[in-house]
Amino acid sequence: MKWGIDLGGTKIEGIILDEAGTVIDRRRIDTQREGGYAHIVSRIALLVEEMKSATGLVPEHIGVATPGTIDPPTGLMKNSNTVVLNGKALGKDLEAAIGVPLTLANDANCFAVAETLLGGVPAAVPNAKVVFGVILGTGTGGGIVIDGKILGGAQGIGGEWGHMFLDNSGGYCYCGRVGCAEQILSGPAIERYYANLAGTYRTVKEIIPRYRAGEPHAVQAIDRWLHFFAKGIATIINVLDPDVIVLGGGLSNVAELYEKGIPQVVDHLFNPRMDTVFLRPELGDSAGVFGAALL
């Protein structure tokens, strides 16, 4: 059996797969991150106990998808937008709480490997060697998969395009720098930019219909988002040259991303054409937990 846990900012999801990949059990509970670090650890342990009780199964190993990543030299969490996790020995503390060995990986990496092995990549590009998985949602992240395996990197930050410099207009990021891609491409960044233009806060779900209706502030906000998406992802293609890019996160459902954003990518490429294939996600918001189980 393969056990996986996806630790998110608002929910924790668990899954058990048999050797054929069939779901044996799958459930979610609230993260309750406002309770602090120790409470989050206890919530993950509670979810594992619920899964054990429901199935009568006992895990030998669990994969865990985390926001942020483990720093290889220290074993401590870093770069998490659930900031109470940063600087903590999450792997060690979870193993003590649950009592089984764990493998931890960044949630974007888990998304990328799940879509590569279980999602649409095998059917669309069966010989794909390099896949880049993109998260566009509350945050902006990415994961690199080469020959079916996650490339975490020497510092554990492989694929972290959300914190590459994109444009000063993004302003300050929680990471302490200015102009990070996440501060331009994420849902909250779009909402913040729109509010500055219009003087009224609206969610992305409200902004998109206004964009389609031609409202000037919405048009400016979304066209800016599409421009910087193309510019940012072109940098990834110029460096990594992936066979496939899979787009995930809530914003991957916005049709204009495919109709207007992706066609602009070639404007920023070193190559005169774009051969990289862009795919929508097939596993939805559960890709992370499937990827965790594959760890």
Backbone hydrogen bonds in HBPLUS format (Angstrom, degrees):
<---DONOR---> <-ACCEPTOR-->    atom                        ^
c    i                          cat <-CA-CA->   ^        H-A-AA   ^      H-
h    n   atom  resd res      DA  || num        DHA   H-A  angle D-A-AA Bond
n    s   type  num  typ     dist DA aas  dist angle  dist       angle   num
A0002-LYS N   A0017-LEU O   2.79 MM  15  5.01 166.4  1.81 151.6 156.0     1
A0017-LEU N   A0002-LYS O   2.77 MM  15  5.01 161.9  1.80 148.2 154.5     2
A0063-GLY N   A0003-TRP O   3.06 MM  60  6.32 172.5  2.06 146.6 146.9     3
A0004-GLY N   A0015-ILE O   2.94 MM  11  5.26 159.8  1.98 151.4 153.7     4
A0015-ILE N   A0004-GLY O   2.92 MM  11  5.26 149.7  2.01 152.2 154.5     5
A0005-ILE N   A0063-GLY O   2.82 MM  58  6.24 144.4  1.95 152.8 164.5     6
A0065-ALA N   A0005-ILE O   2.73 MM  60  6.16 163.6  1.75 162.9 167.9     7
A0006-ASP N   A0013-GLU O   2.76 MM   7  5.10 161.1  1.80 152.0 158.0     8
A0013-GLU N   A0006-ASP O   3.00 MM   7  5.10 160.0  2.04 140.8 145.0     9
A0007-LEU N   A0065-ALA O   2.89 MM  58  5.92 170.4  1.90 159.4 159.5    10
A0008-GLY N   A0011-LYS O   2.87 MM   3  5.15 140.9  2.03 149.8 161.6    11
A0031-THR N   A0010-THR O   3.00 MM  21  5.11 166.6  2.02 109.9 112.7    12
A0012-ILE N   A0029-ILE O   2.78 MM  17  5.43 161.8  1.81 166.1 170.2    13
A0029-ILE N   A0012-ILE O   2.98 MM  17  5.43 151.8  2.06 149.0 158.1    14
A0014-GLY N   A0027-ARG O   2.85 MM  13  5.49 165.1  1.87 165.4 170.1    15
A0027-ARG N   A0014-GLY O   3.08 MM  13  5.49 154.1  2.15 142.7 150.0    16
A0016-ILE N   A0025-ASP O   2.85 MM   9  5.19 144.1  1.98 154.1 153.3    17
A0024-ILE N   A0016-ILE O   2.73 MM   8  5.32 171.1  1.74 156.8 158.9    18
A0018-ASP N   A0022-THR O   2.95 MM   4  5.44 153.9  2.02 145.9 153.6    19
A0021-GLY N   A0018-ASP O   2.89 MM   3  5.27 161.4  1.93 115.2 121.2    20
A0035-GLY N   A0032-GLN O   2.95 MM   3  5.85 167.1  1.97 124.1 128.4    21
A0036-GLY N   A0033-ARG O   2.99 MM   3  5.53 168.4  2.01 117.2 121.0    22
A0040-ILE N   A0036-GLY O   3.10 MM   4  6.42 151.8  2.18 151.0 159.2    23
A0040-ILE N   A0037-TYR O   3.06 MM   3  5.21 117.5  2.47  99.2 114.3    24
A0041-VAL N   A0037-TYR O   3.09 MM   4  6.46 161.6  2.13 157.9 162.3    25
A0042-SER N   A0038-ALA O   3.05 MM   4  6.31 155.0  2.12 142.8 149.6    26
A0043-ARG N   A0039-HIS O   2.90 MM   4  6.17 142.1  2.04 144.5 155.2    27
A0043-ARG N   A0040-ILE O   3.10 MM   3  5.02 121.5  2.46  92.5 107.5    28
A0044-ILE N   A0040-ILE O   3.06 MM   4  6.40 154.4  2.12 153.1 158.8    29
A0045-ALA N   A0041-VAL O   3.11 MM   4  6.39 162.6  2.15 149.6 154.2    30
A0046-LEU N   A0042-SER O   2.90 MM   4  6.07 148.3  2.00 139.2 148.3    31
A0047-LEU N   A0043-ARG O   3.01 MM   4  6.28 155.5  2.07 146.5 151.9    32
A0048-VAL N   A0044-ILE O   3.10 MM   4  6.43 160.1  2.14 151.6 156.3    33
A0049-GLU N   A0045-ALA O   3.04 MM   4  6.31 157.2  2.10 147.7 153.7    34
A0050-GLU N   A0046-LEU O   2.94 MM   4  6.24 152.0  2.02 149.5 157.4    35
A0051-MET N   A0047-LEU O   2.99 MM   4  6.29 154.6  2.06 150.4 156.9    36
A0052-LYS N   A0048-VAL O   2.94 MM   4  6.20 156.5  1.99 150.3 157.0    37
A0053-SER N   A0049-GLU O   2.92 MM   4  6.07 159.8  1.96 147.6 153.1    38
A0054-ALA N   A0050-GLU O   2.93 MM   4  6.07 152.9  2.01 144.2 151.6    39
A0055-THR N   A0051-MET O   3.11 MM   4  6.16 146.8  2.23 143.8 150.9    40
A0056-GLY N   A0052-LYS O   2.77 MM   4  5.31 147.1  1.88 145.2 152.8    41
A0062-ILE N   A0101-PRO O   3.15 MM  39  6.64 150.3  2.24 149.1 158.2    42
A0103-THR N   A0062-ILE O   3.01 MM  41  6.47 147.5  2.12 148.8 154.6    43
A0064-VAL N   A0103-THR O   2.81 MM  39  6.11 158.7  1.85 159.3 161.3    44
A0105-ALA N   A0064-VAL O   2.97 MM  41  6.39 152.1  2.05 164.4 167.6    45
A0066-THR N   A0105-ALA O   2.91 MM  39  6.09 155.8  1.96 147.8 154.6    46
A0107-ASP N   A0066-THR O   2.76 MM  41  5.01 144.1  1.88 146.6 140.8    47
A0069-THR N   A0078-LYS O   2.98 MM   9  5.59 162.4  2.01 157.2 163.0    48
A0078-LYS N   A0069-THR O   2.85 MM   9  5.59 143.1  1.99 157.9 169.5    49
A0071-ASP N   A0076-LEU O   2.82 MM   5  5.47 171.3  1.83 152.6 155.1    50
A0074-THR N   A0071-ASP O   3.17 MM   3  5.67 125.0  2.49 113.6 126.7    51
A0075-GLY N   A0071-ASP O   2.72 MM   4  5.27 159.9  1.76 174.2 171.2    52
A0077-MET N   A0088-LYS O   2.87 MM  11  5.50 162.1  1.90 148.7 151.9    53
A0087-GLY N   A0077-MET O   2.75 MM  10  5.23 176.1  1.75 141.9 140.6    54
A0085-LEU N   A0082-THR O   2.99 MM   3  6.06 171.2  2.00 135.7 138.7    55
A0086-ASN N   A0083-VAL O   3.13 MM   3  5.42 143.3  2.27 106.4 115.9    56
A0088-LYS N   A0085-LEU O   3.11 MM   3  5.62 150.4  2.21 140.5 139.2    57
A0093-ASP N   A0089-ALA O   2.90 MM   4  6.04 167.4  1.91 162.7 166.9    58
A0094-LEU N   A0090-LEU O   2.84 MM   4  5.91 158.1  1.89 151.5 157.3    59
A0095-GLU N   A0091-GLY O   2.97 MM   4  6.13 160.2  2.01 148.8 154.4    60
A0096-ALA N   A0092-LYS O   3.08 MM   4  6.31 151.9  2.16 143.6 150.9    61
A0097-ALA N   A0093-ASP O   3.03 MM   4  6.24 147.8  2.13 139.6 148.5    62
A0098-ILE N   A0094-LEU O   2.79 MM   4  5.92 154.8  1.85 156.9 162.8    63
A0099-GLY N   A0095-GLU O   2.74 MM   4  5.23 149.0  1.83 132.9 143.4    64
A0109-ASN N   A0106-ASN O   3.06 MM   3  5.26 120.3  2.43 101.0 115.7    65
A0110-CYS N   A0106-ASN O   3.01 MM   4  6.39 152.9  2.09 150.5 158.8    66
A0111-PHE N   A0107-ASP O   2.89 MM   4  6.13 153.9  1.96 143.9 151.0    67
A0112-ALA N   A0108-ALA O   2.94 MM   4  6.16 159.5  1.98 144.6 149.9    68
A0113-VAL N   A0109-ASN O   2.97 MM   4  6.24 163.8  2.00 154.0 157.0    69
A0114-ALA N   A0110-CYS O   3.01 MM   4  6.06 155.8  2.07 145.9 152.8    70
A0115-GLU N   A0111-PHE O   3.03 MM   4  6.23 166.9  2.04 154.6 157.6    71
A0116-THR N   A0112-ALA O   2.98 MM   4  6.08 144.8  2.11 140.2 150.6    72
A0117-LEU N   A0113-VAL O   3.00 MM   4  6.08 157.6  2.05 145.7 150.0    73
A0118-LEU N   A0114-ALA O   2.70 MM   4  5.38 156.8  1.75 148.3 156.4    74
A0119-GLY N   A0114-ALA O   3.15 MM   5  6.37 124.0  2.48 136.2 141.6    75
A0119-GLY N   A0115-GLU O   3.18 MM   4  3.96 130.9  2.43  94.0 104.4    76
A0124-ALA N   A0120-GLY O   3.06 MM   4  6.13 164.7  2.08 157.7 162.6    77
A0125-VAL N   A0121-VAL O   2.81 MM   4  5.51 166.3  1.83 155.1 159.9    78
A0128-ALA N   A0125-VAL O   3.02 MM   3  5.45 158.0  2.07 128.1 126.6    79
A0147-ASP N   A0129-LYS O   2.80 MM  18  4.92 160.0  1.84 143.2 150.2    80
A0243-ASP N   A0130-VAL O   2.88 MM 113  5.44 139.9  2.04 134.6 145.4    81
A0244-VAL N   A0130-VAL O   3.34 MM 114  6.77 157.3  2.40 153.2 158.8    82
A0131-VAL N   A0145-VAL O   2.90 MM  14  5.16 163.9  1.92 154.2 159.0    83
A0145-VAL N   A0131-VAL O   2.91 MM  14  5.16 161.4  1.94 158.5 161.3    84
A0132-PHE N   A0244-VAL O   2.94 MM 112  6.36 162.1  1.97 153.5 158.6    85
A0246-VAL N   A0132-PHE O   2.98 MM 114  6.41 151.1  2.06 147.4 156.7    86
A0133-GLY N   A0143-GLY O   2.81 MM  10  5.01 165.5  1.83 151.8 156.0    87
A0143-GLY N   A0133-GLY O   2.86 MM  10  5.01 143.2  1.99 138.4 147.3    88
A0134-VAL N   A0246-VAL O   2.82 MM 112  6.04 170.1  1.83 174.8 174.3    89
A0248-GLY N   A0134-VAL O   2.68 MM 114  5.63 141.6  1.83 144.0 157.1    90
A0135-ILE N   A0141-GLY O   2.88 MM   6  4.88 167.1  1.90 135.3 132.9    91
A0141-GLY N   A0135-ILE O   3.06 MM   6  4.88 152.4  2.14 125.9 134.2    92
A0136-LEU N   A0248-GLY O   2.84 MM 112  6.07 156.0  1.90 132.3 138.3    93
A0251-LEU N   A0136-LEU O   2.92 MM 115  5.38 151.7  2.00 151.0 155.9    94
A0137-GLY N   A0139-GLY O   2.91 MM   2  5.08 164.0  1.93 167.2 166.3    95
A0187-GLY N   A0137-GLY O   2.74 MM  50  5.39 170.8  1.75 146.5 149.8    96
A0151-LEU N   A0144-ILE O   2.90 MM   7  5.47 159.7  1.94 149.8 149.0    97
A0146-ILE N   A0149-LYS O   2.82 MM   3  5.31 158.0  1.87 156.6 152.1    98
A0149-LYS N   A0146-ILE O   3.04 MM   3  5.31 161.5  2.08 111.4 117.4    99
A0158-GLY N   A0152-GLY O   2.79 MM   6  4.80 157.8  1.84 149.4 142.1   100
A0156-GLY N   A0153-GLY O   3.15 MM   3  4.92 155.3  2.21  97.9 105.5   101
A0160-GLU N   A0157-ILE O   3.14 MM   3  5.62 161.5  2.17 142.0 139.9   102
A0161-TRP N   A0159-GLY O   2.67 MM   2  5.58 137.4  1.85 113.0  98.6   103
A0163-HIS N   A0160-GLU O   3.39 MM   3  6.14 169.5  2.40 115.3 118.3   104
A0164-MET N   A0161-TRP O   3.19 MM   3  5.19 164.0  2.21 111.3 108.8   105
A0182-GLU N   A0162-GLY O   2.88 MM  20  4.75 155.8  1.94 143.6 135.5   106
A0181-ALA N   A0164-MET O   3.08 MM  17  6.02 138.8  2.26 159.0 170.0   107
A0166-LEU N   A0179-GLY O   2.78 MM  13  5.64 165.3  1.80 155.9 159.4   108
A0167-ASP N   A0179-GLY O   3.26 MM  12  4.74 156.9  2.31 127.4 132.3   109
A0170-GLY N   A0167-ASP O   3.08 MM   3  5.93 169.7  2.09 124.1 127.4   110
A0171-GLY N   A0168-ASN O   3.02 MM   3  5.85 165.2  2.04 124.8 128.5   111
A0179-GLY N   A0171-GLY O   2.85 MM   8  5.29 163.8  1.88 146.9 148.4   112
A0173-CYS N   A0177-ARG O   2.82 MM   4  5.56 153.8  1.89 174.9 174.0   113
A0176-GLY N   A0173-CYS O   2.95 MM   3  5.56 166.9  1.96 119.9 124.1   114
A0183-GLN N   A0180-CYS O   2.97 MM   3  5.47 138.1  2.15 111.3 122.1   115
A0184-ILE N   A0181-ALA O   2.96 MM   3  5.32 160.6  2.00 116.4 120.1   116
A0185-LEU N   A0181-ALA O   2.80 MM   4  5.86 164.4  1.82 166.7 172.2   117
A0186-SER N   A0182-GLU O   3.36 MM   4  5.31 153.3  2.43 124.7 127.9   118
A0190-ILE N   A0186-SER O   3.09 MM   4  6.47 153.6  2.16 152.1 158.6   119
A0191-GLU N   A0187-GLY O   3.03 MM   4  6.33 164.5  2.06 157.3 161.6   120
A0192-ARG N   A0188-PRO O   2.89 MM   4  6.01 153.9  1.95 144.1 151.1   121
A0193-TYR N   A0189-ALA O   2.99 MM   4  6.14 160.5  2.03 146.9 152.0   122
A0194-TYR N   A0190-ILE O   2.94 MM   4  6.13 163.9  1.96 153.0 157.5   123
A0195-ALA N   A0191-GLU O   2.96 MM   4  6.11 161.8  1.99 145.6 150.8   124
A0196-ASN N   A0192-ARG O   3.04 MM   4  6.28 151.5  2.12 145.7 152.8   125
A0197-LEU N   A0193-TYR O   3.15 MM   4  6.44 144.3  2.28 143.1 152.5   126
A0197-LEU N   A0194-TYR O   3.03 MM   3  5.13 123.3  2.36  97.8 112.6   127
A0198-ALA N   A0194-TYR O   2.79 MM   4  5.98 173.2  1.80 166.8 167.9   128
A0199-GLY N   A0195-ALA O   2.72 MM   4  5.04 142.6  1.86 134.2 142.6   129
A0206-GLU N   A0203-THR O   2.96 MM   3  5.17 135.8  2.16 101.6 114.2   130
A0207-ILE N   A0203-THR O   2.87 MM   4  6.17 144.6  2.00 146.8 158.3   131
A0208-ILE N   A0204-VAL O   2.97 MM   4  6.07 165.2  1.99 162.4 161.5   132
A0211-TYR N   A0207-ILE O   2.83 MM   4  6.13 144.2  1.95 151.7 163.3   133
A0211-TYR N   A0208-ILE O   3.04 MM   3  4.95 119.9  2.42  95.2 110.6   134
A0212-ARG N   A0208-ILE O   3.03 MM   4  6.37 157.2  2.08 154.3 159.7   135
A0213-ALA N   A0209-PRO O   2.96 MM   4  6.20 132.2  2.19 136.2 149.4   136
A0215-GLU N   A0210-ARG O   2.94 MM   5  5.41 160.3  1.98 160.5 155.9   137
A0214-GLY N   A0211-TYR O   3.00 MM   3  5.12 154.2  2.07 102.3 110.6   138
A0219-VAL N   A0215-GLU O   2.89 MM   4  6.06 160.5  1.93 161.7 168.4   139
A0220-GLN N   A0216-PRO O   2.94 MM   4  6.15 159.7  1.99 149.8 154.9   140
A0221-ALA N   A0217-HIS O   3.01 MM   4  6.19 158.2  2.06 144.1 150.1   141
A0222-ILE N   A0218-ALA O   2.93 MM   4  6.07 171.4  1.94 156.6 158.4   142
A0223-ASP N   A0219-VAL O   2.92 MM   4  5.80 159.2  1.96 144.9 151.8   143
A0224-ARG N   A0220-GLN O   3.10 MM   4  6.02 151.6  2.19 135.6 143.3   144
A0225-TRP N   A0221-ALA O   3.09 MM   4  6.31 154.2  2.16 138.6 145.6   145
A0226-LEU N   A0222-ILE O   2.90 MM   4  6.16 162.8  1.93 155.4 158.8   146
A0227-HIS N   A0223-ASP O   2.95 MM   4  6.11 156.8  2.01 145.3 151.9   147
A0228-PHE N   A0224-ARG O   3.02 MM   4  6.25 168.2  2.03 155.9 158.0   148
A0229-PHE N   A0225-TRP O   2.86 MM   4  6.01 146.1  1.97 146.1 156.4   149
A0230-ALA N   A0226-LEU O   3.07 MM   4  6.24 168.2  2.09 147.7 150.1   150
A0231-LYS N   A0227-HIS O   3.04 MM   4  6.31 157.7  2.09 145.7 152.4   151
A0232-GLY N   A0228-PHE O   2.85 MM   4  5.85 161.3  1.89 142.8 148.2   152
A0233-ILE N   A0229-PHE O   2.86 MM   4  5.99 173.6  1.87 161.2 162.8   153
A0234-ALA N   A0230-ALA O   3.02 MM   4  5.93 144.0  2.16 137.3 146.8   154
A0235-THR N   A0232-GLY O   3.18 MM   3  5.37 128.7  2.46  97.8 110.2   155
A0237-ILE N   A0233-ILE O   3.04 MM   4  6.39 157.4  2.09 147.5 153.3   156
A0238-ASN N   A0234-ALA O   2.83 MM   4  6.05 157.7  1.88 149.5 155.9   157
A0239-VAL N   A0235-THR O   3.10 MM   4  6.28 144.5  2.23 142.6 151.0   158
A0240-LEU N   A0236-ILE O   2.72 MM   4  5.70 170.2  1.73 161.4 163.9   159
A0241-ASP N   A0237-ILE O   2.84 MM   4  4.43 135.4  2.04 112.8 126.4   160
A0277-VAL N   A0243-ASP O   3.01 MM  34  6.30 174.3  2.01 145.9 144.9   161
A0245-ILE N   A0277-VAL O   2.83 MM  32  6.19 156.1  1.88 157.6 160.5   162
A0279-LEU N   A0245-ILE O   2.87 MM  34  6.26 156.4  1.92 155.4 159.9   163
A0247-LEU N   A0279-LEU O   2.96 MM  32  6.27 166.6  1.97 176.4 173.7   164
A0252-SER N   A0249-GLY O   2.99 MM   3  5.55 155.2  2.05 116.4 124.3   165
A0253-ASN N   A0250-GLY O   3.28 MM   3  5.99 166.1  2.30 116.2 119.5   166
A0254-VAL N   A0251-LEU O   3.14 MM   3  5.51 169.8  2.15 113.8 116.8   167
A0257-LEU N   A0254-VAL O   3.07 MM   3  5.73 151.6  2.16 117.0 124.8   168
A0258-TYR N   A0255-ALA O   3.01 MM   3  5.64 136.3  2.21 116.0 125.2   169
A0259-GLU N   A0255-ALA O   3.03 MM   4  6.26 159.9  2.07 148.8 155.2   170
A0260-LYS N   A0256-GLU O   2.76 MM   4  5.24 160.7  1.80 135.9 141.3   171
A0261-GLY N   A0256-GLU O   3.08 MM   5  6.48 148.9  2.18 149.4 156.5   172
A0262-ILE N   A0257-LEU O   2.93 MM   5  6.31 147.8  2.03 156.1 163.7   173
A0264-GLN N   A0261-GLY O   3.03 MM   3  5.49 142.8  2.17 110.2 120.9   174
A0265-VAL N   A0262-ILE O   2.97 MM   3  5.32 155.5  2.04 114.2 121.9   175
A0267-ASP N   A0264-GLN O   3.03 MM   3  5.54 143.8  2.16 111.8 121.8   176
A0268-HIS N   A0265-VAL O   2.94 MM   3  5.71 163.3  1.97 124.2 129.3   177
A0269-LEU N   A0266-VAL O   3.26 MM   3  5.06 168.0  2.28 102.9 106.6   178
A0286-SER N   A0283-LEU O   3.32 MM   3  5.91 151.8  2.40 134.5 136.7   179
A0287-ALA N   A0284-GLY O   3.40 MM   3  5.97 163.4  2.43 118.1 117.9   180
A0290-PHE N   A0286-SER O   3.21 MM   4  6.52 157.8  2.26 154.9 161.1   181
A0291-GLY N   A0287-ALA O   2.88 MM   4  6.10 161.7  1.91 154.6 160.1   182
A0292-ALA N   A0288-GLY O   2.88 MM   4  6.13 147.7  1.99 142.3 151.6   183
A0293-ALA N   A0289-VAL O   3.09 MM   4  6.31 155.6  2.15 141.2 146.6   184
A0294-LEU N   A0290-PHE O   3.09 MM   4  6.43 141.5  2.25 142.1 152.8   185
A0294-LEU N   A0291-GLY O   3.10 MM   3  5.01 122.5  2.45  91.6 106.3   186
A0295-LEU N   A0292-ALA O   3.03 MM   3  5.27 149.5  2.13 104.2 113.6   187
